[in-house]
Amino acid sequence: MQKAVIISKSYDSRLKPLTMAIPKPLLPINDKTLLEIQIEGLAKAGFEGIFLITNHKKEYIERFLGDGSAYGVRLSIRKEAEEVGSPALLSMMAEELAGAPFLCMNGDILTLVDYGGLYDYSCKQDSAVTAAVKRVDPEFVFGNVFLDNDVIVDIEKEPERISYILAGLYVFKPEALNFLPQENDYNDMEAFLRNMIAKHRTVSSYPIDSYWLDVNRVDDLGKAQLDYLYYAEGMDRRNAARQ
């Protein structure tokens, strides 16, 4: 059974006042919640066992989602005992996650990424962890001026700048569990991956070019509601045309 872990902070001060009444995973994206979109995408990709780790209004989420059977999955909702980083949370679940690769994702990611494609790709890599990355286009596009004291010595015209960010989606193979902290030694996933690299362990990347948005502010939620309607409906129309 393919497993996935969604790590979602249900309360986020950046989304106040919305998260004061509604857990962040249940914020509406048109006619569905953010969490429902994630679960349905995972179920479609063949993930049958899903763990949701949250820190706020766990009972509210349980009442809304039930055991996951309505979405075709087996859902287990956990409440973190204290504020710890994602790697430490995974470490606490090591026994349940051992034995096969599993997917881990942030609960504030809205995306149309192919979860199954990411999972299959990672299984073929000679690495313990595969991280999805997203290319971003820097807004600063002016030329670079080189100075020597007060004298301009060269001008680089609009250099190409390619930047990638972690997309909040990871696939862990069983051996990666050996590198997870037993306590909260690493505050975030970035620090955990840097530690892996420092220990000369390969971390594979999986570039994604599909729709992706990190929903962290009220403005992001409004953008998500407009964007997802456009992208999701467009995908449905393309799929229907192929049939």
CYANA upper distance limits for C-alpha pairs under 8 A (distance plus 0.5 A):
  1 MET  CA     47 PHE  CA      7.63
  1 MET  CA     48 GLU  CA      6.62
  1 MET  CA     49 GLY  CA      7.23
  2 GLN  CA     46 GLY  CA      7.33
  2 GLN  CA     47 PHE  CA      5.30
  2 GLN  CA     48 GLU  CA      6.37
  2 GLN  CA     49 GLY  CA      6.86
  2 GLN  CA    100 ALA  CA      8.25
  2 GLN  CA    101 PRO  CA      8.18
  2 GLN  CA    102 PHE  CA      7.12
  3 LYS  CA     47 PHE  CA      6.09
  3 LYS  CA     48 GLU  CA      6.81
  3 LYS  CA     49 GLY  CA      5.19
  3 LYS  CA     50 ILE  CA      6.22
  3 LYS  CA     51 PHE  CA      8.32
  3 LYS  CA     97 LEU  CA      8.06
  3 LYS  CA    101 PRO  CA      8.28
  3 LYS  CA    102 PHE  CA      5.64
  3 LYS  CA    103 LEU  CA      7.03
  4 ALA  CA     42 LEU  CA      8.31
  4 ALA  CA     47 PHE  CA      7.09
  4 ALA  CA     49 GLY  CA      6.92
  4 ALA  CA     50 ILE  CA      5.37
  4 ALA  CA     51 PHE  CA      6.82
  4 ALA  CA    102 PHE  CA      5.98
  4 ALA  CA    103 LEU  CA      5.02
  4 ALA  CA    104 CYS  CA      6.14
  4 ALA  CA    105 MET  CA      8.28
  5 VAL  CA     50 ILE  CA      6.26
  5 VAL  CA     51 PHE  CA      5.23
  5 VAL  CA     52 LEU  CA      6.43
  5 VAL  CA     53 ILE  CA      8.02
  5 VAL  CA    102 PHE  CA      8.09
  5 VAL  CA    103 LEU  CA      6.69
  5 VAL  CA    104 CYS  CA      5.13
  5 VAL  CA    105 MET  CA      6.81
  6 ILE  CA     50 ILE  CA      7.91
  6 ILE  CA     51 PHE  CA      6.68
  6 ILE  CA     52 LEU  CA      5.34
  6 ILE  CA     53 ILE  CA      6.79
  6 ILE  CA    104 CYS  CA      6.45
  6 ILE  CA    105 MET  CA      5.56
  6 ILE  CA    106 ASN  CA      6.27
  6 ILE  CA    107 GLY  CA      6.05
  7 ILE  CA     52 LEU  CA      6.54
  7 ILE  CA     53 ILE  CA      5.44
  7 ILE  CA     54 THR  CA      6.94
  7 ILE  CA     86 SER  CA      7.66
  7 ILE  CA    104 CYS  CA      8.02
  7 ILE  CA    105 MET  CA      6.82
  7 ILE  CA    106 ASN  CA      5.61
  7 ILE  CA    107 GLY  CA      5.82
  8 SER  CA     24 LYS  CA      8.20
  8 SER  CA     25 PRO  CA      7.21
  8 SER  CA     52 LEU  CA      7.63
  8 SER  CA     53 ILE  CA      6.50
  8 SER  CA     54 THR  CA      5.61
  8 SER  CA     55 ASN  CA      8.09
  8 SER  CA    106 ASN  CA      6.57
  8 SER  CA    107 GLY  CA      4.64
  8 SER  CA    108 ASP  CA      7.20
  9 LYS  CA     24 LYS  CA      7.42
  9 LYS  CA     25 PRO  CA      8.36
  9 LYS  CA     53 ILE  CA      8.40
  9 LYS  CA     54 THR  CA      5.83
  9 LYS  CA     55 ASN  CA      6.13
  9 LYS  CA     56 HIS  CA      7.58
  9 LYS  CA    107 GLY  CA      7.69
 10 SER  CA     19 THR  CA      7.85
 10 SER  CA     23 PRO  CA      5.11
 10 SER  CA     24 LYS  CA      4.97
 10 SER  CA     25 PRO  CA      6.58
 10 SER  CA     54 THR  CA      6.35
 10 SER  CA     55 ASN  CA      6.35
 10 SER  CA     56 HIS  CA      5.52
 10 SER  CA     57 LYS  CA      7.50
 11 TYR  CA     19 THR  CA      6.04
 11 TYR  CA     20 MET  CA      7.66
 11 TYR  CA     23 PRO  CA      6.51
 11 TYR  CA     24 LYS  CA      6.40
 11 TYR  CA     55 ASN  CA      7.76
 11 TYR  CA     56 HIS  CA      6.39
 12 ASP  CA     16 LYS  CA      7.46
 12 ASP  CA     19 THR  CA      6.84
 12 ASP  CA     24 LYS  CA      7.45
 12 ASP  CA    216 ASN  CA      8.40
 13 SER  CA     17 PRO  CA      8.36
 13 SER  CA     19 THR  CA      7.91
 14 ARG  CA    216 ASN  CA      7.03
 14 ARG  CA    217 ARG  CA      6.02
 14 ARG  CA    218 VAL  CA      7.97
 15 LEU  CA     19 THR  CA      6.43
 15 LEU  CA    216 ASN  CA      7.16
 15 LEU  CA    217 ARG  CA      5.72
 15 LEU  CA    218 VAL  CA      5.94
 16 LYS  CA     20 MET  CA      6.76
 16 LYS  CA    218 VAL  CA      8.38
 17 PRO  CA     21 ALA  CA      8.01
 18 LEU  CA     22 ILE  CA      6.63
 18 LEU  CA     27 LEU  CA      8.49
 19 THR  CA     23 PRO  CA      5.89
 19 THR  CA     24 LYS  CA      6.19
 22 ILE  CA     26 LEU  CA      7.03
 22 ILE  CA     27 LEU  CA      7.12
 23 PRO  CA     27 LEU  CA      7.35
 23 PRO  CA     56 HIS  CA      7.38
 23 PRO  CA     57 LYS  CA      6.84
 23 PRO  CA     60 TYR  CA      8.33
 23 PRO  CA     61 ILE  CA      7.95
 24 LYS  CA    108 ASP  CA      8.28
 25 PRO  CA     33 THR  CA      7.42
 25 PRO  CA     34 LEU  CA      6.03
 25 PRO  CA     35 LEU  CA      5.47
 25 PRO  CA    107 GLY  CA      7.01
 25 PRO  CA    108 ASP  CA      7.58
 26 LEU  CA     33 THR  CA      5.40
 26 LEU  CA     34 LEU  CA      6.37
 26 LEU  CA     35 LEU  CA      6.55
 26 LEU  CA     36 GLU  CA      8.37
 26 LEU  CA     61 ILE  CA      8.04
 27 LEU  CA     33 THR  CA      5.91
 27 LEU  CA     34 LEU  CA      6.49
 28 PRO  CA     32 LYS  CA      6.22
 28 PRO  CA     33 THR  CA      4.84
 28 PRO  CA     34 LEU  CA      6.78
 28 PRO  CA    225 GLN  CA      8.45
 29 ILE  CA     33 THR  CA      5.85
 29 ILE  CA     34 LEU  CA      6.48
 29 ILE  CA    221 LEU  CA      7.99
 29 ILE  CA    224 ALA  CA      7.17
 29 ILE  CA    225 GLN  CA      5.47
 29 ILE  CA    228 TYR  CA      8.13
 30 ASN  CA    225 GLN  CA      6.14
 30 ASN  CA    229 LEU  CA      7.84
 32 LYS  CA     36 GLU  CA      6.76
 32 LYS  CA     37 ILE  CA      7.23
 33 THR  CA     37 ILE  CA      6.91
 34 LEU  CA     38 GLN  CA      7.02
 34 LEU  CA    108 ASP  CA      8.01
 34 LEU  CA    110 LEU  CA      7.45
 35 LEU  CA     39 ILE  CA      6.64
 35 LEU  CA    107 GLY  CA      7.54
 36 GLU  CA     40 GLU  CA      6.46
 37 ILE  CA     41 GLY  CA      6.62
 37 ILE  CA    110 LEU  CA      8.32
 38 GLN  CA     42 LEU  CA      6.74
 38 GLN  CA    110 LEU  CA      7.85
 39 ILE  CA     43 ALA  CA      6.55
 39 ILE  CA     50 ILE  CA      8.41
 39 ILE  CA     71 TYR  CA      7.70
 40 GLU  CA     44 LYS  CA      6.60
 40 GLU  CA     71 TYR  CA      6.77
 41 GLY  CA     45 ALA  CA      6.91
 41 GLY  CA    112 LEU  CA      8.38
 41 GLY  CA    115 TYR  CA      7.95
 42 LEU  CA     46 GLY  CA      7.02
 42 LEU  CA     47 PHE  CA      5.86
 42 LEU  CA     48 GLU  CA      8.47
 42 LEU  CA    115 TYR  CA      7.00
 42 LEU  CA    116 GLY  CA      8.46
 43 ALA  CA     47 PHE  CA      5.52
 43 ALA  CA     48 GLU  CA      6.66
 43 ALA  CA     71 TYR  CA      7.67
 43 ALA  CA     72 GLY  CA      6.99
 43 ALA  CA     73 VAL  CA      6.88
 45 ALA  CA    114 ASP  CA      7.96
 45 ALA  CA    115 TYR  CA      6.49
 45 ALA  CA    116 GLY  CA      5.37
 46 GLY  CA    116 GLY  CA      7.62
 47 PHE  CA     73 VAL  CA      7.86
 48 GLU  CA     72 GLY  CA      7.70
 48 GLU  CA     73 VAL  CA      5.15
 48 GLU  CA     74 ARG  CA      6.47
 49 GLY  CA     73 VAL  CA      6.39
 49 GLY  CA     74 ARG  CA      5.37
 49 GLY  CA     75 LEU  CA      6.73
 49 GLY  CA     76 SER  CA      8.48
 50 ILE  CA     73 VAL  CA      7.41
 50 ILE  CA     74 ARG  CA      6.62
 50 ILE  CA     75 LEU  CA      5.49
 50 ILE  CA     76 SER  CA      6.86
 51 PHE  CA     75 LEU  CA      6.42
 51 PHE  CA     76 SER  CA      5.34
 51 PHE  CA     77 ILE  CA      6.37
 51 PHE  CA     78 ARG  CA      7.82
 52 LEU  CA     75 LEU  CA      7.86
 52 LEU  CA     76 SER  CA      6.67
 52 LEU  CA     77 ILE  CA      5.19
 52 LEU  CA     78 ARG  CA      6.54
 53 ILE  CA     77 ILE  CA      6.47
 53 ILE  CA     78 ARG  CA      5.26
 53 ILE  CA     79 LYS  CA      6.17
 53 ILE  CA     80 GLU  CA      7.01
 54 THR  CA     58 LYS  CA      7.11
 54 THR  CA     77 ILE  CA      7.96
 54 THR  CA     78 ARG  CA      6.75
 54 THR  CA     79 LYS  CA      5.50
 54 THR  CA     80 GLU  CA      6.71
 55 ASN  CA     79 LYS  CA      5.82
 55 ASN  CA     80 GLU  CA      6.05
 55 ASN  CA     81 ALA  CA      8.41
 55 ASN  CA     83 GLU  CA      8.40
 56 HIS  CA     79 LYS  CA      7.98
 57 LYS  CA     61 ILE  CA      7.06
 58 LYS  CA     62 GLU  CA      6.73
 58 LYS  CA     77 ILE  CA      7.86
 58 LYS  CA     78 ARG  CA      7.99
 58 LYS  CA     79 LYS  CA      6.89
 59 GLU  CA     63 ARG  CA      6.70
 60 TYR  CA     64 PHE  CA      6.89
 61 ILE  CA     65 LEU  CA      6.60
 61 ILE  CA     66 GLY  CA      8.47
 62 GLU  CA     66 GLY  CA      5.71
 62 GLU  CA     67 ASP  CA      8.03
 62 GLU  CA     77 ILE  CA      7.58
 65 LEU  CA     70 ALA  CA      8.43
 66 GLY  CA     70 ALA  CA      8.40
 66 GLY  CA     75 LEU  CA      8.27
 67 ASP  CA     73 VAL  CA      8.46
 67 ASP  CA     74 ARG  CA      6.67
 67 ASP  CA     75 LEU  CA      5.57
 67 ASP  CA     76 SER  CA      7.38
 68 GLY  CA     72 GLY  CA      6.93
 68 GLY  CA     73 VAL  CA      5.60
 68 GLY  CA     74 ARG  CA      5.70
 68 GLY  CA     75 LEU  CA      5.17
 69 SER  CA     73 VAL  CA      5.90
 69 SER  CA     74 ARG  CA      6.72
 69 SER  CA     75 LEU  CA      8.17
 80 GLU  CA     84 VAL  CA      8.38
 80 GLU  CA     89 LEU  CA      7.99
 84 VAL  CA     88 ALA  CA      6.92
 84 VAL  CA     89 LEU  CA      7.34
 84 VAL  CA    184 ASN  CA      6.41
 84 VAL  CA    187 ASN  CA      7.36
 85 GLY  CA     89 LEU  CA      6.98
 85 GLY  CA    184 ASN  CA      6.79
 85 GLY  CA    186 TYR  CA      7.06
 85 GLY  CA    187 ASN  CA      5.10
 85 GLY  CA    188 ASP  CA      5.49
 85 GLY  CA    189 MET  CA      7.95
 86 SER  CA     90 LEU  CA      6.85
 86 SER  CA    187 ASN  CA      7.94
 86 SER  CA    188 ASP  CA      6.33
 86 SER  CA    189 MET  CA      6.70
 87 PRO  CA     91 SER  CA      6.72
 87 PRO  CA    180 LEU  CA      6.34
 87 PRO  CA    181 PRO  CA      7.13
 87 PRO  CA    184 ASN  CA      8.22
 87 PRO  CA    186 TYR  CA      7.41
 87 PRO  CA    187 ASN  CA      8.27
 87 PRO  CA    188 ASP  CA      7.19
 87 PRO  CA    189 MET  CA      6.66
 87 PRO  CA    192 PHE  CA      7.34
 88 ALA  CA     92 MET  CA      6.88
 88 ALA  CA    180 LEU  CA      7.10
 88 ALA  CA    181 PRO  CA      6.08
 88 ALA  CA    182 GLN  CA      6.93
 88 ALA  CA    183 GLU  CA      6.37
 88 ALA  CA    184 ASN  CA      5.81
 88 ALA  CA    185 ASP  CA      8.14
 88 ALA  CA    186 TYR  CA      7.89
 89 LEU  CA     93 MET  CA      7.31
 90 LEU  CA     94 ALA  CA      6.72
 90 LEU  CA    180 LEU  CA      7.94
 91 SER  CA    177 LEU  CA      7.36
 91 SER  CA    180 LEU  CA      6.11
 91 SER  CA    181 PRO  CA      6.87
 91 SER  CA    182 GLN  CA      6.63
 92 MET  CA    182 GLN  CA      7.99
 93 MET  CA     97 LEU  CA      6.77
 94 ALA  CA     98 ALA  CA      6.37
 94 ALA  CA    177 LEU  CA      7.06
 97 LEU  CA    101 PRO  CA      8.49
 97 LEU  CA    102 PHE  CA      7.51
 97 LEU  CA    174 PRO  CA      8.27
 98 ALA  CA    174 PRO  CA      6.07
 98 ALA  CA    177 LEU  CA      8.13
 99 GLY  CA    174 PRO  CA      6.38
100 ALA  CA    173 LYS  CA      6.92
100 ALA  CA    174 PRO  CA      6.30
101 PRO  CA    123 CYS  CA      7.91
101 PRO  CA    171 VAL  CA      7.12
101 PRO  CA    172 PHE  CA      5.89
101 PRO  CA    173 LYS  CA      4.70
101 PRO  CA    174 PRO  CA      6.37
102 PHE  CA    119 TYR  CA      8.43
102 PHE  CA    171 VAL  CA      6.09
102 PHE  CA    172 PHE  CA      5.97
102 PHE  CA    173 LYS  CA      7.18
103 LEU  CA    119 TYR  CA      7.57
103 LEU  CA    169 LEU  CA      7.79
103 LEU  CA    170 TYR  CA      6.21
103 LEU  CA    171 VAL  CA      4.88
103 LEU  CA    172 PHE  CA      6.87
104 CYS  CA    169 LEU  CA      6.39
104 CYS  CA    170 TYR  CA      5.64
104 CYS  CA    171 VAL  CA      6.60
104 CYS  CA    172 PHE  CA      8.03
105 MET  CA    109 ILE  CA      8.25
105 MET  CA    168 GLY  CA      5.96
105 MET  CA    169 LEU  CA      4.95
105 MET  CA    170 TYR  CA      6.76
106 ASN  CA    168 GLY  CA      5.75
106 ASN  CA    169 LEU  CA      7.23
108 ASP  CA    214 ASP  CA      6.42
108 ASP  CA    215 VAL  CA      5.78
108 ASP  CA    216 ASN  CA      7.34
109 ILE  CA    168 GLY  CA      7.55
109 ILE  CA    212 TRP  CA      7.62
109 ILE  CA    213 LEU  CA      6.44
109 ILE  CA    214 ASP  CA      5.39
109 ILE  CA    215 VAL  CA      6.70
110 LEU  CA    211 TYR  CA      8.48
110 LEU  CA    212 TRP  CA      6.27
110 LEU  CA    213 LEU  CA      5.71
110 LEU  CA    214 ASP  CA      6.90
110 LEU  CA    215 VAL  CA      7.49
110 LEU  CA    224 ALA  CA      8.04
111 THR  CA    210 SER  CA      7.73
111 THR  CA    211 TYR  CA      5.78
111 THR  CA    212 TRP  CA      4.75
111 THR  CA    213 LEU  CA      6.80
112 LEU  CA    210 SER  CA      6.41
112 LEU  CA    211 TYR  CA      5.87
112 LEU  CA    212 TRP  CA      7.22
112 LEU  CA    232 ALA  CA      8.38
113 VAL  CA    208 ILE  CA      7.35
113 VAL  CA    209 ASP  CA      8.41
113 VAL  CA    210 SER  CA      6.05
113 VAL  CA    211 TYR  CA      7.38
113 VAL  CA    212 TRP  CA      7.98
114 ASP  CA    118 LEU  CA      6.88
115 TYR  CA    119 TYR  CA      6.69
116 GLY  CA    120 ASP  CA      6.57
117 GLY  CA    121 TYR  CA      6.48
118 LEU  CA    122 SER  CA      6.66
118 LEU  CA    132 ALA  CA      8.15
118 LEU  CA    171 VAL  CA      8.23
118 LEU  CA    206 TYR  CA      7.38
119 TYR  CA    123 CYS  CA      6.86
119 TYR  CA    171 VAL  CA      6.95
120 ASP  CA    124 LYS  CA      7.25
121 TYR  CA    125 GLN  CA      7.27
121 TYR  CA    206 TYR  CA      8.38
122 SER  CA    127 SER  CA      8.41
122 SER  CA    129 VAL  CA      8.05
122 SER  CA    130 THR  CA      6.17
122 SER  CA    171 VAL  CA      7.03
122 SER  CA    204 SER  CA      8.13
123 CYS  CA    173 LYS  CA      8.23
125 GLN  CA    204 SER  CA      7.62
126 ASP  CA    202 THR  CA      8.08
127 SER  CA    201 ARG  CA      7.73
127 SER  CA    202 THR  CA      5.67
127 SER  CA    203 VAL  CA      6.32
127 SER  CA    204 SER  CA      6.72
128 ALA  CA    172 PHE  CA      6.59
128 ALA  CA    173 LYS  CA      5.62
128 ALA  CA    174 PRO  CA      7.97
128 ALA  CA    175 GLU  CA      6.57
128 ALA  CA    176 ALA  CA      5.61
128 ALA  CA    201 ARG  CA      8.13
128 ALA  CA    202 THR  CA      7.56
128 ALA  CA    203 VAL  CA      7.31
129 VAL  CA    170 TYR  CA      7.44
129 VAL  CA    171 VAL  CA      6.23
129 VAL  CA    172 PHE  CA      5.28
129 VAL  CA    173 LYS  CA      6.76
129 VAL  CA    176 ALA  CA      7.03
129 VAL  CA    202 THR  CA      8.08
129 VAL  CA    203 VAL  CA      5.80
129 VAL  CA    204 SER  CA      6.84
130 THR  CA    170 TYR  CA      6.11
130 THR  CA    171 VAL  CA      5.71
130 THR  CA    172 PHE  CA      7.25
130 THR  CA    203 VAL  CA      6.21
130 THR  CA    204 SER  CA      4.97
130 THR  CA    205 SER  CA      5.99
130 THR  CA    206 TYR  CA      7.29
131 ALA  CA    166 LEU  CA      7.43
131 ALA  CA    167 ALA  CA      8.12
131 ALA  CA    168 GLY  CA      8.28
131 ALA  CA    169 LEU  CA      6.57
131 ALA  CA    170 TYR  CA      5.02
131 ALA  CA    171 VAL  CA      7.14
131 ALA  CA    203 VAL  CA      7.66
131 ALA  CA    204 SER  CA      6.72
131 ALA  CA    205 SER  CA      5.48
131 ALA  CA    206 TYR  CA      6.51
132 ALA  CA    166 LEU  CA      6.77
132 ALA  CA    167 ALA  CA      5.98
132 ALA  CA    168 GLY  CA      7.53
132 ALA  CA    169 LEU  CA      5.86
132 ALA  CA    170 TYR  CA      6.60
132 ALA  CA    205 SER  CA      6.17
132 ALA  CA    206 TYR  CA      4.94
132 ALA  CA    207 PRO  CA      6.23
132 ALA  CA    208 ILE  CA      7.15
133 VAL  CA    164 TYR  CA      6.54
133 VAL  CA    165 ILE  CA      5.96
133 VAL  CA    166 LEU  CA      5.19
133 VAL  CA    167 ALA  CA      5.49
133 VAL  CA    205 SER  CA      6.87
133 VAL  CA    206 TYR  CA      6.35
133 VAL  CA    207 PRO  CA      5.33
133 VAL  CA    208 ILE  CA      6.74
134 LYS  CA    164 TYR  CA      5.86
134 LYS  CA    165 ILE  CA      5.89
134 LYS  CA    166 LEU  CA      6.96
134 LYS  CA    167 ALA  CA      6.22
134 LYS  CA    207 PRO  CA      6.31
134 LYS  CA    208 ILE  CA      6.08
134 LYS  CA    209 ASP  CA      7.48
135 ARG  CA    162 ILE  CA      7.65
135 ARG  CA    163 SER  CA      6.26
135 ARG  CA    164 TYR  CA      4.88
135 ARG  CA    165 ILE  CA      7.00
135 ARG  CA    207 PRO  CA      7.99
135 ARG  CA    208 ILE  CA      8.28
135 ARG  CA    209 ASP  CA      8.24
136 VAL  CA    162 ILE  CA      7.73
136 VAL  CA    163 SER  CA      6.10
136 VAL  CA    164 TYR  CA      6.40
136 VAL  CA    165 ILE  CA      7.67
137 ASP  CA    161 ARG  CA      7.98
137 ASP  CA    162 ILE  CA      7.29
137 ASP  CA    163 SER  CA      7.26
138 PRO  CA    161 ARG  CA      7.55
138 PRO  CA    162 ILE  CA      8.29
138 PRO  CA    163 SER  CA      7.85
141 VAL  CA    158 GLU  CA      6.29
141 VAL  CA    159 PRO  CA      8.13
142 PHE  CA    157 LYS  CA      7.73
142 PHE  CA    158 GLU  CA      5.64
142 PHE  CA    159 PRO  CA      8.44
143 GLY  CA    155 ILE  CA      7.27
143 GLY  CA    156 GLU  CA      5.81
143 GLY  CA    157 LYS  CA      4.79
143 GLY  CA    158 GLU  CA      4.59
143 GLY  CA    159 PRO  CA      6.91
144 ASN  CA    155 ILE  CA      6.32
144 ASN  CA    156 GLU  CA      5.47
144 ASN  CA    157 LYS  CA      7.06
144 ASN  CA    158 GLU  CA      7.46
144 ASN  CA    159 PRO  CA      7.92
145 VAL  CA    152 ILE  CA      7.43
145 VAL  CA    153 VAL  CA      8.48
145 VAL  CA    154 ASP  CA      6.70
145 VAL  CA    155 ILE  CA      5.13
145 VAL  CA    156 GLU  CA      6.84
146 PHE  CA    152 ILE  CA      6.38
146 PHE  CA    153 VAL  CA      6.29
146 PHE  CA    154 ASP  CA      5.70
146 PHE  CA    155 ILE  CA      6.59
146 PHE  CA    156 GLU  CA      8.47
147 LEU  CA    151 VAL  CA      6.07
147 LEU  CA    152 ILE  CA      5.11
147 LEU  CA    153 VAL  CA      6.17
147 LEU  CA    154 ASP  CA      7.83
148 ASP  CA    152 ILE  CA      6.87
148 ASP  CA    153 VAL  CA      6.94
172 PHE  CA    176 ALA  CA      6.45
172 PHE  CA    177 LEU  CA      8.20
173 LYS  CA    177 LEU  CA      8.09
174 PRO  CA    178 ASN  CA      8.43
175 GLU  CA    179 PHE  CA      8.29
176 ALA  CA    180 LEU  CA      7.50
179 PHE  CA    196 MET  CA      7.93
180 LEU  CA    192 PHE  CA      8.06
181 PRO  CA    185 ASP  CA      6.28
181 PRO  CA    186 TYR  CA      7.43
186 TYR  CA    191 ALA  CA      6.26
186 TYR  CA    192 PHE  CA      6.37
187 ASN  CA    191 ALA  CA      7.23
188 ASP  CA    192 PHE  CA      7.04
189 MET  CA    193 LEU  CA      6.69
190 GLU  CA    194 ARG  CA      6.69
191 ALA  CA    195 ASN  CA      6.67
192 PHE  CA    196 MET  CA      6.86
193 LEU  CA    197 ILE  CA      6.75
193 LEU  CA    203 VAL  CA      7.88
194 ARG  CA    198 ALA  CA      6.57
195 ASN  CA    199 LYS  CA      6.79
196 MET  CA    200 HIS  CA      7.06
196 MET  CA    201 ARG  CA      5.81
196 MET  CA    202 THR  CA      7.93
196 MET  CA    203 VAL  CA      7.96
197 ILE  CA    201 ARG  CA      5.70
197 ILE  CA    202 THR  CA      6.93
197 ILE  CA    203 VAL  CA      7.47
211 TYR  CA    231 TYR  CA      7.95
213 LEU  CA    220 ASP  CA      8.35
213 LEU  CA    224 ALA  CA      7.72
214 ASP  CA    220 ASP  CA      7.88
215 VAL  CA    220 ASP  CA      5.62
215 VAL  CA    221 LEU  CA      6.45
215 VAL  CA    224 ALA  CA      7.91
216 ASN  CA    220 ASP  CA      6.77
216 ASN  CA    221 LEU  CA      8.17
217 ARG  CA    221 LEU  CA      7.09
218 VAL  CA    222 GLY  CA      7.14
219 ASP  CA    223 LYS  CA      6.79
220 ASP  CA    224 ALA  CA      6.48
221 LEU  CA    225 GLN  CA      6.75
222 GLY  CA    226 LEU  CA      7.06
223 LYS  CA    227 ASP  CA      6.36
224 ALA  CA    228 TYR  CA      6.06
225 GLN  CA    229 LEU  CA      6.81
226 LEU  CA    230 TYR  CA      7.09
227 ASP  CA    231 TYR  CA      6.65
228 TYR  CA    232 ALA  CA      6.01
228 TYR  CA    233 GLU  CA      8.38
229 LEU  CA    233 GLU  CA      6.31
230 TYR  CA    234 GLY  CA      6.46
231 TYR  CA    235 MET  CA      6.63
232 ALA  CA    236 ASP  CA      6.73
233 GLU  CA    237 ARG  CA      6.71
234 GLY  CA    238 ARG  CA      6.79
235 MET  CA    239 ASN  CA      6.63
236 ASP  CA    240 ALA  CA      6.62
237 ARG  CA    241 ALA  CA      6.70
238 ARG  CA    242 ARG  CA      7.01
239 ASN  CA    243 GLN  CA      7.18
